[in-house]
């Protein structure tokens, strides 16, 4: 009987946040602290001919103007390809590229100094579209050209199967660029502390930052310490070149504390975005609706620098055909360099774009064969025993059909119709399913955690992860308490600190509950065994005879009972300490570079969502009325947190499908603020009915998987299908604005 797992407890960080005690990076200050600003490129592509900072350095309060020549170590950064500059050396490739760093006694002085730096640039011809960049005559942004083939997946013979298919549906889909839109802009503080250069910053993977910064500063990692501040949202961002890098550099060069906080406009310009895609999708089926083949081409605008793009686009390829059992699939995925904003990791990591295509194709197929949109999906779903397009056999925890069944039951219970009108408004239901690999794609994905105990009977859990609001600290604490067998009140979760916490891996890919949680489970079991071993010594019996329940140790006779507190008291007297380590790395393999075959993930999450859309027939305005979201999470560790993740994912999906769009012209972002970049408000959020499906994953902690990213993926395609059904018009591009929908309806009326 589980005591803590499955319980909707209050988040462990809730009280500090509610009381305003949680320290964000912008809240941290030191005496004599310098303020930093970066001079950034205002043109998308140019050669740097010279930089003159003499006038800026002459200003009172300016303590330094630093360029690429001042960087003591390497000047290249990037999570996958080291092609991004901390400060540009010979050229700039995107508006916002960093050229010079100013350190001054105040932000006002730093901004004034920026205006006094003279940069001589020779502008070069830029490229702004995928089509432009793919032209053989286009300027090459990097050596080797603008087109980087990332992943090919061959499963069966797609071309042959399409030639003999009864039905072939081909469409081209386009998705837009979107911003993370986290509440807290990027920020950092650096200072020498206890003899070490110490940086406080939000980051999704502070251990990777630690390694990269050590190389940039040419500093022994032992002399550099990074501490995770409270994170005000990240959604895949807040990594790589950002304020923590500049603060570390400035403090290293000046010896003074430094601080940097991006403005909202700077955050928009400098942060990575969701990749805009062009997807050419061909789907083949038999007359009875059974899928036989898919051929898919993915073109991703990655911007000027690679960042996480190779990994993002590789994941897109693996998920390109959706959660369907298709015997013949060919996928070719490409990264296309342009001089647009850099794209990178953002919730869903390349799968939301693919879901737009494959779920719209499924609805079009349902229409062609005159089949219910839910039933055609059920006919083709992957099940236990199915093979993914990478050749991985699904052995356990395939709750896809269960999610579909739950949604179907809800619709039947409420008597919801697929399409109807009430005069002014058209209503339509849209369905979408998805699957999502948990963890990094086809690479080692280990996590390590550590437990230790204090004299006051407190158990500390050290896990180097980022909790950006998703509740990671709470979930891991619940798993830890359950595996040890103690109330969660005894546990203290230690925030990420490179001097204290082990490297638990990146806080992405929905891996925290599954991968890090399993490491916590293993470490907790080991600590429990150490307690029992010592209790056997105190009870003078064999370990096998010791029982540990309700924080008490005893044998079957119960003649002597030792409480956990008494155990700790005796341990202190005898000089005994309790520590343990937990480790887990999912059983995966690399994908074959030619065929894409392999085992990229240890497990998969599944979901089905249905959206009810209301469309004004005169204006095209969309109102989302309801979303029913059924998600297979393996095992719900904390139902409140799971529900919150699903609700948050649906809200982001509403934004992705209907309004969010980074508008650019000649590489310049035209809407770098929340007045013009629209995100859903309370007025835009539909009623959300969450349904938690539990199909346990044996390799997960207590059967748990992940839900953070999967919660977002089906929403936008469900909305597209709902609006299509409501209006009778088909859409192949997002976001679905009122203008887009109105134009389509008028064109439909004209035809």
PyMOL commands that set and color helices and strands:
alter all, ss='L'
color gray80, all
select helices_A, chain A and resi 14-18+25-27+54-57+68-70+107-116+130-134+158-164+206-217+221-223+243-254+264-270+309-318+351-368+373-380+400-414+472-484+488-490+512-539+543-545+564-574+639-658+701-703+710-727+738-750
alter helices_A, ss='H'
color red, helices_A
select strands_A, chain A and resi 34-40+46-52+62-66+76-77+84-85+91-92+98-104+118-123+147-155+167-174+187-193+196-201+224-228+258-261+276-285+291-303+328-337+419-421+425-437+447-453+459-463+491-494+547-549+552-554+562-563+579-584+604-616+622-632+664-665+668-669+687-693
alter strands_A, ss='S'
color yellow, strands_A
deselect
rebuild
show_as cartoon
